[in-house]
Amino acid sequence: MNQADIDIDVPDRQKILDLIKHTPAQQTVDGKTRRHNSGVYVTAIPDDPINQWAAIDYQDAEQRGYFKLDFLNMSVYQLVQNQDHYEKLLSKEPNWQRLWTDADWAAKLIHVGSYVELLQTMKPDSILRMAAFISIIRPGKSHLQNKPWDRVFSEVWNGDHSRGYTFKQSHSLGYALLVTLHMNLLDD
């Protein structure tokens, strides 16, 4: 059984974890077992009482039908005042041109701030293009950097992970919305 996990962006993951009974997920990286950075189980799973995390790697757990939640710290949300402010920020069209005309401003943006030169050459100008941009800064799709947008869209979410880590379209769109929210917060 292959199930997807759920990513939940929060301003402070520890506040959520303090409220719920959970077991941190386990992962194996380069042959070493460690606590997963963001994943937890809120249902019963065999646990390792010494390390205080799940007794099985999250990928094995997924194959066995266990469902993992990833609580991701997104400090940008701490800048949102309330629900009305959030909705106002998301409904506003961001100043896309500022991505490639104001390097200092663009460098402050979550997820894409380290890619100012690539922003300047590719000029993403919509949420869908920002989502694709976020995908091509991952190793598995980096060969699409500086390619025409029609080529990018023909390959970016095709499920080919052979070149390394990639993003699903749903993750990319979620992060693109967060980037646009942050753009509007910086302009607010």
C-alpha positions as CSV (number, residue, x, y, z in Angstrom):
1,M,0.0,0.0,0.0
2,N,1.5,3.3,-1.0
3,Q,0.0,6.4,0.7
4,A,0.9,10.0,0.5
5,D,1.7,12.0,3.6
6,I,0.4,15.4,4.4
7,D,2.5,18.6,4.8
8,I,1.1,21.2,7.1
9,D,2.8,24.6,7.1
10,V,2.7,26.3,10.6
11,P,4.3,29.3,12.1
12,D,5.7,27.3,15.0
13,R,5.5,23.5,14.8
14,Q,6.4,23.0,18.5
15,K,3.2,24.7,19.6
16,I,1.2,22.1,17.6
17,L,3.3,19.1,18.8
18,D,2.9,20.2,22.4
19,L,-0.9,19.8,22.0
20,I,-1.0,16.4,20.4
21,K,0.1,12.9,21.2
22,H,2.6,11.9,18.5
23,T,5.5,9.7,17.7
24,P,8.3,11.3,15.6
25,A,9.1,9.5,12.4
26,Q,12.4,7.8,11.7
27,Q,14.5,8.1,8.6
28,T,17.6,6.6,7.3
29,V,20.1,8.9,5.6
30,D,23.4,7.6,4.2
31,G,22.9,4.4,6.2
32,K,22.4,6.2,9.5
33,T,19.1,6.3,11.4
34,R,17.9,9.6,12.8
35,R,14.7,11.4,13.7
36,H,12.8,12.7,10.7
37,N,13.0,16.5,10.5
38,S,9.3,17.2,10.3
39,G,7.3,13.9,10.2
40,V,5.2,12.5,13.0
41,Y,2.6,9.8,13.5
42,V,-0.5,10.7,15.4
43,T,-1.8,7.1,15.4
44,A,-0.2,4.0,17.0
45,I,3.1,2.9,15.4
46,P,5.8,0.6,16.8
47,D,8.2,2.9,18.7
48,D,11.8,2.8,19.7
49,P,11.7,3.6,23.5
50,I,15.4,4.4,23.6
51,N,15.5,7.1,20.8
52,Q,11.8,8.1,21.3
53,W,10.9,7.8,17.7
54,A,9.2,5.3,15.4
55,A,10.9,1.9,15.3
56,I,10.7,1.7,11.5
57,D,11.9,4.0,8.8
58,Y,9.2,6.3,7.4
59,Q,9.4,4.8,3.9
60,D,8.9,1.3,5.3
61,A,6.1,2.6,7.5
62,E,4.4,4.1,4.5
63,Q,4.6,0.7,2.7
64,R,2.9,-0.9,5.7
65,G,0.1,1.6,5.7
66,Y,1.1,4.1,8.4
67,F,0.2,7.7,7.7
68,K,2.8,10.4,8.4
69,L,2.1,14.1,9.0
70,D,4.8,16.7,8.3
71,F,4.6,19.8,10.3
72,L,6.8,22.4,8.6
73,N,8.0,25.6,10.3
74,M,7.2,28.5,8.0
75,S,8.1,31.6,9.9
76,V,6.6,33.9,7.3
77,Y,3.2,33.0,8.8
78,Q,4.2,34.8,12.0
79,L,4.0,38.1,10.0
80,V,0.3,37.5,9.2
81,Q,-1.8,39.4,11.6
82,N,-5.1,37.5,11.3
83,Q,-7.4,35.6,8.8
84,D,-8.5,38.8,7.1
85,H,-4.9,40.0,6.6
86,Y,-4.0,36.5,5.2
87,E,-6.9,36.6,2.7
88,K,-6.1,40.2,1.7
89,L,-2.5,39.2,1.0
90,L,-3.4,36.1,-1.0
91,S,-6.0,37.9,-3.1
92,K,-3.6,40.7,-4.1
93,E,-1.6,40.2,-7.4
94,P,2.1,40.4,-6.4
95,N,4.6,42.7,-8.1
96,W,6.2,40.0,-10.2
97,Q,8.6,42.4,-12.0
98,R,10.2,43.2,-8.6
99,L,11.6,39.6,-8.6
100,W,14.0,40.5,-11.4
101,T,14.4,44.2,-10.9
102,D,15.1,44.4,-7.2
103,A,17.8,41.9,-6.2
104,D,18.0,42.9,-2.5
105,W,14.2,42.6,-2.1
106,A,14.1,39.2,-4.0
107,A,16.9,37.9,-1.8
108,K,14.7,38.2,1.2
109,L,12.0,35.8,-0.2
110,I,11.4,32.4,1.3
111,H,12.4,29.4,-0.9
112,V,13.6,31.5,-3.8
113,G,15.8,34.2,-2.3
114,S,19.0,32.3,-3.0
115,Y,18.2,32.2,-6.7
116,V,18.2,35.9,-7.5
117,E,20.1,35.5,-10.8
118,L,17.9,32.7,-11.9
119,L,14.8,34.8,-11.1
120,Q,16.3,37.5,-13.2
121,T,16.8,35.3,-16.2
122,M,13.6,33.2,-16.0
123,K,11.3,36.0,-14.9
124,P,8.4,33.9,-13.3
125,D,5.3,36.1,-13.6
126,S,2.5,33.9,-12.3
127,I,1.8,31.4,-9.5
128,L,2.0,28.5,-11.9
129,R,5.4,29.7,-13.2
130,M,6.6,30.3,-9.7
131,A,5.6,26.8,-8.8
132,A,7.6,25.5,-11.8
133,F,10.5,27.7,-10.7
134,I,10.4,26.2,-7.2
135,S,10.5,22.7,-8.8
136,I,13.5,23.4,-11.0
137,I,15.6,24.6,-8.2
138,R,15.5,21.0,-6.9
139,P,18.3,18.7,-8.1
140,G,16.0,16.4,-10.0
141,K,14.7,19.1,-12.3
142,S,17.7,21.5,-12.3
143,H,18.4,20.6,-15.9
144,L,15.3,22.8,-16.8
145,Q,16.8,26.0,-15.4
146,N,17.0,28.7,-18.1
147,K,15.0,26.7,-20.5
148,P,11.9,28.1,-22.2
149,W,8.7,27.9,-20.1
150,D,7.0,25.5,-22.6
151,R,9.9,23.1,-22.2
152,V,9.8,23.5,-18.4
153,F,6.1,22.7,-18.3
154,S,6.5,19.7,-20.6
155,E,8.9,18.0,-18.0
156,V,8.7,19.6,-14.6
157,W,6.0,17.4,-13.1
158,N,6.4,14.2,-15.2
159,G,7.2,12.0,-12.2
160,D,10.8,11.3,-13.3
161,H,13.0,11.3,-10.2
162,S,16.0,9.7,-11.9
163,R,18.2,12.8,-11.6
164,G,17.5,13.4,-7.9
165,Y,15.0,14.9,-5.5
166,T,12.0,16.5,-7.1
167,F,8.8,18.3,-6.0
168,K,5.3,17.2,-6.7
169,Q,3.1,19.8,-8.4
170,S,0.9,20.1,-5.3
171,H,4.0,20.9,-3.1
172,S,5.3,23.4,-5.7
173,L,1.9,25.2,-5.9
174,G,1.7,25.4,-2.1
175,Y,5.2,26.9,-1.9
176,A,4.5,29.2,-4.8
177,L,1.5,30.6,-2.9
178,L,3.7,31.1,0.2
179,V,6.3,33.0,-1.9
180,T,3.5,35.2,-3.3
181,L,2.2,35.8,0.2
182,H,5.7,36.7,1.3
183,M,6.1,39.0,-1.7
184,N,2.9,40.9,-0.7
185,L,4.0,41.0,3.0
186,L,7.3,42.6,2.0
187,D,5.3,45.2,-0.1
188,D,2.6,45.7,2.6
